[in-house]
Amino acid sequence: MIKKLACNYTILRFLPYTEPGEFVNLGVALACPDLHWFGYRLETRRLDRITDFFPELKQNKAAFVEGRKLFKDELDRVAKMMNDGKKNTKLRFKEDAKLFNQVFLNLVRPREEIFCFSPPRTCLTEDPAAEMDRLFDFYVERGFAQRQEYQESLMTKRLRKVFSTEKLLPQLVEYTFSNDFCQAHFPFVRRVGDRYVRAIHPIDLDKTETPKIVEHADSWRNRLQRLKAGPVHPEQVLLVVRRPGAGKQLDVCQQMCTELEQAGAYLLPQEDQTGIVKFAQTA
């Protein structure tokens, strides 16, 4: 069994105004004292991350770019000193590890600067470099927000709020349809006697990669077709769609929506609250 190593990490931040405390995550730095390993990842490509959050800085991008370069130079200097130019794969003596960790803690100490660090945090990992990449994906690229499960969970919460306002929740319950060929869980199902007359589910088709749009839509098309083969299935299904904004992604999304409609589903954009409520109200 591979031993997990204790690592300390910090979030690299851009905090131009200390009074309100608003900041943008720019990167991650991670140190593994037991291996004398230090690494960092800093976002250096997308200026829109900064100007979208602080639009007043659009007129002074050069100052931000220069400040970020100086910040990176400092991280490079520390990395060279901590890694000592060696590939660190062997465990070090505990006293060496303590000194190494102290250098890291000194780097991330609280400071009143616009490029700064979060309080240090601890994690356990078998691979410090891979863990650094995972943390960067989470804190900077917000990879979790792209997952369909996350977006569809948010859409479900918004629908539940709408249905609660319209006093429809007592009539709409969660239900999982299942047969020998498939299983499909719906957060909102309207039942009348032994009939399941309405079923509503959000579907996130707002993907940057068009094959992912097709893959997710196809999974629902197959599910709907196989549900009909079972003895218990919803009479009418509404898929509430989150669509891409424009471009080829929207074109592909529209084609897949047409194919879902051909499979027997009703589709409405998530913005059509009136249409969604009307569907849910109909017995």
N, C-alpha and C positions, 0 to 999 in steps of 0.2 A: 504493500500500500504506500503510495507516494505521500510524504509528509507535507502538510500545508504550512506555509510560512506566513508569519505575521508581517504585514506591511502597513506603512503609514502613507496616507495620500492627502492631497489638498486640491481644492478647485481654484484655478487661476481666474481672477476676476478683473473686470474693468468697471471702476466705480468713480465716475467723473464728479459726482456731487455727494459729498459725505453727509450733508444735512438730511435729505430724504432717505439715504441709504440704498438707492436703486443701483443695481449693477447688472452686467451681462457676463455670463460664464464664457471664458475664452479658451480654457484648456484644463488639463489635469497634470499634476506631478505626483510621482509615486516613488517611495523609497523602501527597499527591503534590507534592513540592517544585517540580517543573517547572511546575506549574499554580497553585501556591499554593492547593491545594485540601485541605481537611480535613473529614472527616465521621466520624460515629460512629452506631452503633445499640446501644441498651441495652434489654434485656428488662425491661419494667416491668409486665407483666400477670400472669405466672404465679408466684405465691408458692410453689406446690407444688414447683417446681424446687429451691427452697432447703430447704423443710421436709422433703421426701422424703429429701434427702441428709443434712441436719442436723435430725433430728426433735426434738431438745431445744429448738430455736428456735421451735417452735410456740407456746410460752407467751410469746414476746417478739417477735412479728412487727412491732410498732410500731417497735422500735429498728432493725430491719433496713430497714424502709420509709423511715424518716427518714435513715438512713445512705446509702441508695441515692439519695435526693433530693439530698443534699449532694454526692454523687459526680457526679450529673447536672448540678447547678449548676456544678461546676468544669469539666466537659466543655463546657458551653454557653459559659462565659466564655472558655475557650481557643479554641473554635471561632470565636467572634466576633472575637477578636483575630487569629487566623491567617487567616481568610477576609476580614477587613476589610470585611465587608458587600458584597462584590462577587461577581459571577458570574464565576468564573475559567475561561476557556476558551483563553487564549493562553499560550504558553510565556514564562517569565520569564528574566531574566539569571541566569547561573550563580551569581553571588555572592548574589543575592536568594534563590535556591533553597537555598543552603547555610545562610543565616540561618534560613529557614523550617524546614528540617530540624532545626536545632539546637533550636528551640522545641519541636518534637515530641519529640526525644530527652530534653529536660529534663522534659517532661510524664510520660514513661513511665519515668523513672529508678527504680531499686530503692528501695522504701520499706517501712517496717514499719507497714503499715496494713491493715485488713481489706478495704478496697476498693482494689485495686491492679492492676498491669498485668503481662502476660507480657513477657519480653525481646523487643525489636522484631525483626520479621522483614521480609523483602523479597519483593516479587512484581512481575511485569511485566504490564501490562494496557493496553488501549486505552480503557477506561472505568472510572475510579476508583470512581464511585458504584455501578456494577453489580458490580464486584469486591468492594466492601464488603458488598453484599447476599449475594453468593455465600459469602463467608467467614462471615458471620453464620449462614447456613443450615447450613454445615458444622460450625462450632465450638459454636454455641448450640442451634440447633434439631435438629442431627444428622440432617439430611435424608438422608444416605447410609444411615442405619439403616432408613429406610422403604422403600428400594428393594427390590423382590422379589429381584433378583440377589444383593444382600447377604445378606438373610435366608436365601434358599435355599442360599447358599454355606455359611452357618453350620450350617444343618440337615444339609447333606451331610457336613460335618466331624464332626458329632455321630454321624451314622449310621455313618460309617467307623470311628469309635472303638468303637461298639457291635459292629459286625461283626468288628473286629479282636479284641476280647475273646472273641467266640464262635468265633474261628478260621474265619471264613467268607470272609475276603477273597481267598484263593487261588481260590475258586470264583466270586467276583463281580468282574467286570471292567467297565470303561467301554466303551460301544459307542454308535455313532450309526446309527440306522436312517434310511434315505433311499429315497425313490422319486420319481416324477415330480410328485407332488403336495405332498409335505412332507418335512421332516427333523426328527428328534427325537433329542436326545442324552440318554442315561441314564447316571448315574454308577455304577449297580450292575446288572449283567446276568448272569444264570446261564445258561450254555450247556451243552447235552447233545448231543454230536455236531453235527449240522447244525441242531438246534432251539434256539431262544432261548426257554427255558421260563419265565423270570422276568425282569421288568424293574422297577426301583424308582427313583422320582424324588420328591424333596420338592416340595411346592407351598405357597406362602405365600398364604393367603387372609385374613390378618389385616390388613385395610385399614380406614382411617377412613372412606373414601368407598365406599358400596355399589356404584356403577358400576364401580369398579376391581376389586372382588371378582368381579363378573359378567364383566368383560372378560378377566381372567386365567383364570378357570375355562373360559370359552368357548374361549379359545385352546388349552387342553389338550383339551377335548372335540373340537374340530375336528381337532386333531393326531391323536388316537387313532383317530377315524373314518377319516381319510385314510391312516393307517399300514396299516390292515387292507386297503386297496385294493392294496397293493404285495405283491410276492412274498415279501419278508422282513419279518417283524414279530414282536414278542414275543407268546407265547401268552397270558400273563397279565401285567397291569401293576398295580403297587401305587403309589398316590400317597399319600405321607405328608404329612398336612395340618397346617399351622399355622392354627388357627382364632381368630377374635375371641373376646373374653371374654364378651360379653353384648350385649344390645340388638338393634336392627334389623340390625346388621352380622352378628351370629350367625345371625339368621333367614335372611338372604340367603345366607350361607355354607352353611347346611344345605340350602337349596333347590338351590344349585349343586352340592353334593356328591351329591345325589340324581340330578341330571342327568348327572354324570360317571359314576356307577354304571350308569346306563341306557346309557351309551356303552361299557360293558364294563370299566371300571376297578374295582379294589378300592381302598377308601379306609380308612385308619386314622389316628387322631390321632397326632401326634408323641410323645405321652406313652405310647402303647401299645407299649412296647419289646418285650414278650413276643410280641405279635401280629406285629410287624414281623420279629422274628428267625424266628418259625415260618414265615412266608411265604418268607423268604429261604432257609431250610433245605430246603424242599420241592423235590424234583427233578421 
